């Protein structure tokens, strides 16, 4: 990282969800290291406490809670104050690779709520501040499952396709107001998100496909680099794109 890069977010306020671990944690730390005041959200308070305790030199404000709830959204905006320059919608959960004929209502509703509704609600909440400022950048974390049908179960695949659609719609409406919205589509990443096969049929159908196509597991810091680039002014002419950071999986 160059000397110039270390100040890309100086004086800016960023909100990062899912900041207690994995991609969210790596992104929160990268933004804060580059000068941002980071409002870090996660459902697990202990993870956020560890984040702050491990990095007392960084400007990290933590907000624990379920990001799909309006209560947590309100707390995030209160912590951010009257200006939000960047948002990274990273919090997400996996399904059990259940196909449409096996997915249960609880899994479907929870995955769609966390992966899609929470992204919409936080975006909706920050847009008035960004519109007033005439600037802002939002990055939503989609997935390789948003680009193909063979990377997850019905619920997760649907949710990540929805994130991509939401990203493009938001870009169309708000780019003219100075707000850029983009998405990152990761492949396999070393995070704490569990992805068990709860369907024998899914294992039989997807297992051989994944064995021949899935690239090596990426580190969270590699995704954080792509996310912070899209949030920064280095990507000033980029809006409405889905950046695949998947080790080339989408090219297969």
C-alpha positions in Angstrom: 0.0 0.0 0.0 1.4 3.4 -1.0 1.6 6.4 1.3 -1.1 8.0 -0.8 -3.4 5.0 -0.3 -3.2 5.2 3.5 -5.2 8.5 3.5 -7.9 7.5 1.0 -10.6 7.7 3.7 -9.2 10.5 5.9 -12.0 12.5 7.3 -14.7 10.1 6.1 -17.2 8.1 8.0 -18.0 4.5 6.9 -20.5 1.9 8.1 -19.5 -1.8 7.8 -21.9 -4.6 8.7 -20.7 -8.1 9.6 -17.6 -6.4 11.0 -16.9 -8.9 13.8 -15.2 -11.5 11.5 -14.3 -12.5 8.0 -14.7 -10.1 5.2 -16.5 -7.5 7.4 -13.7 -7.4 9.9 -11.0 -7.1 7.2 -12.9 -4.3 5.5 -13.5 -2.4 8.7 -9.8 -2.6 9.6 -8.7 -1.6 6.1 -11.0 1.4 6.1 -9.9 2.5 9.6 -6.2 2.0 8.7 -6.7 4.3 5.7 -8.1 7.0 7.9 -11.9 6.4 8.1 -14.0 6.6 11.2 -15.7 3.2 11.0 -19.1 2.3 12.5 -18.6 -1.4 12.9 -21.7 -3.6 13.3 -22.1 -7.2 14.1 -24.7 -9.5 15.8 -22.1 -10.7 18.2 -21.0 -8.1 20.9 -18.0 -10.2 21.9 -16.5 -10.1 18.4 -16.9 -6.3 18.4 -15.3 -5.9 21.8 -12.4 -8.0 20.6 -12.1 -5.9 17.4 -11.8 -2.6 19.5 -9.5 -4.1 22.1 -7.1 -5.5 19.5 -7.0 -2.1 17.6 -7.2 0.7 20.2 -5.3 3.0 17.8 -8.0 2.9 15.2 -11.2 5.0 15.1 -13.7 2.2 15.5 -17.2 2.7 16.9 -19.1 -0.5 17.5 -22.8 -1.2 17.3 -24.0 -4.7 18.2 -27.3 -6.0 16.9 -29.2 -7.7 14.1 -28.7 -5.4 11.1 -32.1 -6.5 9.7 -33.9 -4.7 12.5 -34.9 -1.1 12.4 -33.5 -0.7 16.0 -30.0 -1.6 14.9 -30.3 0.6 11.8 -31.3 3.6 14.0 -28.4 2.9 16.3 -25.9 2.8 13.3 -27.1 6.2 12.0 -27.0 7.7 15.5 -23.4 6.5 15.8 -22.5 7.8 12.4 -23.9 11.3 13.0 -24.9 13.7 10.2 -22.7 12.3 7.5 -22.1 8.9 6.0 -19.6 8.7 3.2 -19.4 4.9 2.6 -21.3 1.8 3.4 -20.2 -1.8 3.1 -23.2 -4.2 3.4 -21.3 -7.3 4.2 -23.4 -9.2 6.9 -24.8 -12.4 5.5 -25.7 -16.0 6.2 -25.6 -19.2 4.2 -28.3 -21.8 3.6 -27.9 -25.6 3.8 -27.6 -26.1 0.0 -31.3 -27.2 0.0 -32.9 -27.1 -3.4 -36.3 -25.6 -3.9 -38.1 -28.8 -3.1 -36.4 -29.2 0.3 -35.9 -25.6 1.6 -37.9 -24.9 4.8 -39.7 -21.6 5.4 -37.4 -20.7 8.4 -34.3 -21.0 6.3 -35.8 -19.1 3.4 -37.1 -16.2 5.4 -33.9 -15.8 7.6 -31.5 -15.9 4.6 -33.6 -13.4 2.6 -34.0 -11.2 5.6 -30.3 -11.0 6.5 -28.9 -11.0 3.0 -31.4 -8.8 1.2 -33.8 -6.9 3.5 -31.0 -5.8 5.8 -29.0 -4.5 2.8 -32.1 -2.6 1.6 -32.9 -1.1 5.0 -29.4 0.2 5.7 -29.1 1.6 2.2 -32.5 3.2 2.5 -31.5 4.8 5.8 -28.2 6.4 4.6 -29.4 7.6 1.2 -31.0 10.9 2.5 -27.6 11.8 4.1 -25.7 11.0 0.9 -28.2 12.8 -1.3 -27.9 15.9 0.9 -24.1 15.7 0.7 -24.2 15.0 -3.1 -21.7 12.1 -2.7 -21.4 8.6 -1.3 -20.4 5.1 -2.1 -22.1 1.8 -1.3 -20.8 -1.6 -1.8 -23.0 -4.7 -1.4 -21.5 -8.1 -1.0 -23.2 -10.5 -3.4 -21.6 -13.9 -4.2 -20.6 -16.2 -7.0 -24.1 -17.6 -6.2 -25.5 -14.4 -7.6 -23.9 -15.2 -10.9 -24.7 -18.9 -11.3 -27.1 -21.5 -9.9 -24.5 -24.1 -8.8 -22.8 -22.4 -5.9 -25.4 -22.7 -3.1 -29.0 -23.7 -2.3 -32.2 -22.1 -3.5 -32.4 -19.5 -0.6 -28.9 -18.2 -0.8 -28.7 -18.2 -4.6 -32.0 -16.2 -4.7 -30.8 -13.8 -2.1 -27.5 -13.0 -3.9 -29.2 -12.6 -7.2 -31.5 -10.1 -5.4 -28.5 -8.2 -4.0 -27.2 -7.8 -7.5 -30.6 -6.5 -8.8 -30.9 -4.1 -5.9 -27.3 -2.9 -6.5 -28.1 -2.1 -10.2 -31.4 -0.5 -9.4 -29.9 1.8 -6.7 -27.1 2.7 -9.1 -29.6 3.7 -11.8 -31.6 6.0 -9.5 -28.8 7.5 -7.4 -25.6 7.8 -9.6 -27.0 11.1 -11.0 -27.0 12.4 -7.4 -23.4 11.6 -6.9 -23.8 8.2 -5.1 -22.1 5.2 -6.5 -23.4 1.7 -5.8 -21.5 -1.5 -6.7 -21.3 -5.1 -5.6 -18.5 -7.6 -5.0 -19.1 -11.3 -5.8 -16.7 -13.4 -3.8 -16.0 -17.1 -4.5 -14.9 -19.2 -1.5 -13.5 -17.2 1.3 -12.0 -18.1 4.7 -14.8 -16.8 7.0 -16.8 -18.2 9.9 -19.9 -18.7 7.8 -20.9 -22.3 7.9 -22.0 -23.9 4.6 -23.0 -27.5 5.4 -24.8 -29.8 2.9 -28.1 -30.5 4.5 -29.5 -32.1 1.4 -28.2 -35.4 0.0 -29.5 -34.5 -3.4 -27.6 -31.2 -3.3 -24.4 -33.1 -2.4 -24.9 -35.5 -5.3 -25.7 -32.8 -7.8 -23.4 -30.0 -6.8 -20.5 -31.9 -5.3 -19.0 -33.0 -8.6 -19.5 -29.6 -10.2 -17.7 -27.9 -7.3 -14.8 -30.4 -7.2 -13.9 -29.5 -10.8 -14.5 -25.7 -10.8 -14.1 -24.1 -7.3 -10.8 -22.2 -7.0 -8.6 -22.0 -3.9 -10.1 -20.3 -0.8 -9.3 -16.6 -0.7 -8.4 -14.6 2.4 -10.8 -11.9 3.8 -8.1 -9.3 3.2 -8.3 -10.0 -0.5 -12.0 -9.2 -0.6 -11.4 -6.1 1.6 -9.0 -4.8 -1.0 -11.7 -5.0 -3.7 -14.4 -3.5 -1.5 -12.3 -0.6 -0.3 -11.3 0.2 -3.9 -14.9 0.4 -4.9 -15.7 2.6 -1.9 -12.8 4.9 -2.6 -12.4 7.7 -5.1 -10.0 5.5 -7.0 -13.2 4.0 -8.6 -14.9 7.4 -9.1 -16.2 6.4 -12.6 -17.5 3.0 -11.5 -21.2 2.5 -10.6 -23.6 -0.4 -11.0 -20.9 -3.0 -11.6 -20.6 -6.5 -10.1 -16.9 -7.1 -9.5 -16.2 -10.9 -9.3 -13.4 -11.4 -6.8 -13.5 -15.2 -7.1 -10.2 -16.5 -8.3 -11.5 -16.8 -11.8 -14.4 -19.0 -11.0 -16.9 -16.9 -13.0 -14.7 -17.3 -16.1 -15.1 -21.1 -16.1 
